[in-house]
Structure formats: structure tokens, C-alpha cells
């Protein structure tokens, strides 16, 4: 199986002068879930090369066994340094796609036509797609074939308004994930802040926050195997 992991290339946290990017746990935990499943992993980003890491995600309080493993893994760090350009990949070349979060995707991937095309093509091809934390926000411009919002009527989750309040970025981000998914008529649900929570609706898997990234990857592995066996 081949999985494409799509990371942000955006590193500016609004006009705060602070840096953002992708959240390390949301890459590292799924990366090793996919490795253990025997999958071939390709990393991509809008600009290619090394995507920006949200520096906060590598502070001691946010490090995990998987993030430390990733940073000590020469193969993993080489792949991260050399992500392919998003406009060079095709959904047909992969069995599934995974989007880690971090605040960066709200600025670039949420507005990227190549990302929108990848999402739409993946699902229309009958392939599973998973997004965690802020990444469900990149679904905002994706459409069904009839032109309706892709998330309309679908069970979804993503970073909550209260979690955004908790990191004091409500007035900084370009939009709130929870509000946007609701605006698009997604059937949004959540549980307690920072608790792992994963929702599946057909081929679409979404996770609420960083703690949900490993469980979301597990759900994706199970779904890809199910689709492979049954075409469901």
C-alpha cells in the first residue's frame, strides 16, 4: 500500500511574528503506524523540500516517544527534508492520503487548489482519506460532484473552538475549524478538550486534536484493508 502524507509549507502565525507549521506528533505517530503496516510513505507539501515544524510542537511538554523516535530516525528525517511538491503528485499513484494538522494548513492547504483536487479525486476514486486536528479545515473548498460541500451531511470532527481558545489563537487563525465544518453543514461532533476522538463517515476519517492522530492512523489502516478486501 502507498500512502501520501500532505504537510503545510506555511510558517507565519498570522501577524504575531511567531512561527507555525505542522505539528510533529501528528506526523510522527501516523508515520510509524503506516510503517508498521508495511506501507510505502511519500511526504508532500505545497512548496516541496523541508516543511516548517511548529516549534511549540517540539517543546519538551509536547514530545512523545514517537516524536523522539522520528527525530532520531535518519530515514524519516531525510524524507521530511525532501518532501515532493504537491502539484507533482497524482491521487492515482496512492491508495490513501493523510493530512496532519498544525496551524499552518489553515493558511495554505485550506486554499490550495492542488490540495482540493487531491481530496476530491481521492474520495471519488473510492479511496480513504484521513485528516486530523486543524487539517479537517482544508476540506472547506472541497466539493461533491454535484457542487455541494464535501462535508455536507457527513459526520466529522476537528480542532474545537474551546481548544483554540485554550492555546489563545482564536483571534489569530483565519477561521475556526469547528465553526467552518458546521457552516458547511457537516455533522460536527467532539468530546472533551485534548482527548482522542476519531470519526469515520464512509471513506472520510477525521480526528479532533493531536492525541487523535495515532488513533486516526489506526482507523485509516483498518479502512484501507477493508476497502482492499471488500471494495466497501
LUMNUNU-419525 format. One record per residue (C-alpha): x, y, z; residue in three letters. Coordinates in steps of 0.001 Angstrom, whole numbers, padded with zeros to 6 digits, always signed. Example, Ala and Ser with C-alpha at 12.3 -4.5 7.8 and 13.67 -1.06 7.14 Angstrom:
LUMNUNU-419525
+012300-004500+007800ala;+013670-001060+007140ser;
END
This chain:
LUMNUNU-419525
+000000+000000+000000unk;+001102+003535-000764unk;+000147+006493+001418unk;+000665+010176+000697unk;+001117+012411+003744unk;+000425+016073+002970unk;+002131+018724+005110unk;+001886+022505+005223unk;+004502+024884+003836unk;+003198+027881+005817unk;+005283+029111+008761unk;+003850+032507+009810unk;+001326+032615+012657unk;-000761+035448+011299unk;+000760+038833+012104unk;+002050+037794+015516unk;+005653+037483+014373unk;+005653+033920+015707unk;+006257+030750+013738unk;+003900+027887+012988unk;+003871+024880+010669unk;+002924+021237+011071unk;+002506+019586+014483unk;+005199+016968+014991unk;+003127+014380+016871unk;+000544+014440+014091unk;+003209+013373+011604unk;+005290+011062+013790unk;+002531+008911+015277unk;+000850+008142+011918unk;+004220+007708+010201unk;+005086+004754+012411unk;+001580+003300+012253unk;+001955+003226+008465unk;+005496+001849+008661unk;+004335-000960+010913unk;+001588-001753+008407unk;+004264-002172+005739unk;+003103+000819+003724unk;+005252+002884+001372unk;+005190+006514+002568unk;+005573+009658+000461unk;+005639+013112+002040unk;+004432+016131+000091unk;+003966+019857+000713unk;+002918+022803-001451unk;+006459+024147-001828unk;+008338+020852-001544unk;+011562+020495+000414unk;+011537+020711+004208unk;+008186+021889+005579unk;+008169+024146+008638unk;+007788+022495+012015unk;+005679+024338+014569unk;+008392+024975+017181unk;+005900+024614+020011unk;+005212+021012+018976unk;+008811+020108+019765unk;+008864+021600+023246unk;+009501+019006+025982unk;+005901+019069+027211unk;+004629+018064+023759unk;+007256+015469+022897unk;+006224+011834+022816unk;+008002+008529+022330unk;+007055+008719+018650unk;+008314+012285+018128unk;+011647+011410+019712unk;+011836+008268+017590unk;+011112+010288+014451unk;+013790+012861+015165unk;+016374+010100+015729unk;+015339+008247+012560unk;+017649+009138+009658unk;+015279+007714+007045unk;+012314+009658+008417unk;+014169+012956+008713unk;+015576+012557+005191unk;+012054+012060+003852unk;+010920+015175+005734unk;+013786+017216+004311unk;+012874+016212+000778unk;+009082+016362+000538unk;+007824+016381-003037unk;+005839+019311-004391unk;+002118+018821-004005unk;+001467+019876-007595unk;+003637+016979-008788unk;+001609+014155-007223unk;-001461+012346-008508unk;-004138+010642-006451unk;-003964+007673-008828unk;-000469+006865-007529unk;-001610+006277-003938unk;-004007+004023-002082unk;-004825+006641+000544unk;-003980+010162+001747unk;-003345+011503+005259unk;-003229+015146+006383unk;-001508+016050+009690unk;-002517+019318+011289unk;-000773+022184+012977unk;-001982+025730+012367unk;-000101+026091+009084unk;-002678+024238+006925unk;-005328+026854+007750unk;-003382+029386+005670unk;-002031+027378+002733unk;-003585+023932+002281unk;-007085+025210+003012unk;-006796+027484-000045unk;-004582+025302-002265unk;-006292+024132-005495unk;-003918+021170-005766unk;-004947+020053-002290unk;-008642+020479-003112unk;-008195+018464-006301unk;-006319+015721-004439unk;-009042+015430-001791unk;-011871+015339-004308unk;-010129+012860-006604unk;-009118+010552-003771unk;-012650+010182-002441unk;-014276+009989-005877unk;-011849+007183-006727unk;-013124+005170-003778unk;-010005+005656-001690unk;-009935+006555+002015unk;-008802+009961+003268unk;-007892+010997+006829unk;-007268+014422+008363unk;-006518+015360+011974unk;-006703+018376+014268unk;-006622+021556+012134unk;-006328+019600+008886unk;-010101+018968+008546unk;-010228+022690+007842unk;-008612+022027+004466unk;-011905+020444+003404unk;-013549+023880+003275unk;-013406+024276-000524unk;-013734+020598-001482unk;-016951+019753-003291unk;-019004+016736-004213unk;-019606+016097-007888unk;-022931+017937-007639unk;-021164+021052-006352unk;-022284+020771-002725unk;-019728+020992+000101unk;-017924+017704+000526unk;-018613+017623+004266unk;-022332+018403+003964unk;-024264+015733+005844unk;-021082+013875+006810unk;-020003+013016+010342unk;-016823+014990+011019unk;-014674+016348+013816unk;-011663+018623+014115unk;-009932+021069+016442unk;-012585+022558+018707unk;-013309+026204+019386unk;-012529+025638+023061unk;-009186+024025+022210unk;-008350+027057+020044unk;-009293+029275+022970unk;-007030+027134+025126unk;-003998+027999+023001unk;-005093+031671+022769unk;-005243+031753+018967unk;-008953+032264+018356unk;-008390+035804+017090unk;-005260+034892+015102unk;-006304+031993+012879unk;-008043+032782+009560unk;-011022+030635+010564unk;-012076+028235+013301unk;-012212+024584+012228unk;-015290+023740+014295unk;-017220+026757+013010unk;-016220+026116+009403unk;-017251+022473+009401unk;-020595+023453+010893unk;-021032+026292+008373unk;-020591+023748+005591unk;-023357+021621+007138unk;-021059+018894+008353unk;-022439+016829+011244unk;-019728+018027+013613unk;-019134+016283+016941unk;-016473+016452+019636unk;-015576+015242+023096unk;-013517+016801+025892unk;-010625+019073+025002unk;-007380+017243+024205unk;-008988+013799+024444unk;-008501+011434+021486unk;-011554+011324+019245unk;-011906+009926+015726unk;-014943+009957+013441unk;-015442+007906+010298unk;-018089+008529+007664unk;-017662+006241+004670unk;-014206+006848+003234unk;-013610+010011+005289unk;-011823+009885+008659unk;-011298+012948+010855unk;-009577+013352+014229unk;-010133+016097+016796unk;-006664+017010+018064unk;-003010+015873+018337unk;-003904+012968+020625unk;-006225+011715+017880unk;-003504+011395+015243unk;-002369+007879+016172unk;-005921+006544+016525unk;-006887+008209+013227unk;-003961+006493+011518unk;-005043+003166+013019unk;-008554+003768+011696unk;-007137+004561+008271unk;-005084+001366+008175unk;-008177-000649+009082unk;-010294+001124+006466unk;-007731+000699+003676unk;-007528-003006+004463unk;-011330-003234+004486unk;-011619-001456+001141unk;-008925-003723-000265unk;-010836-006823+000835unk;-014377-005808+000056unk;-014329-002619-002013unk;-016570-001127+000688unk;
END
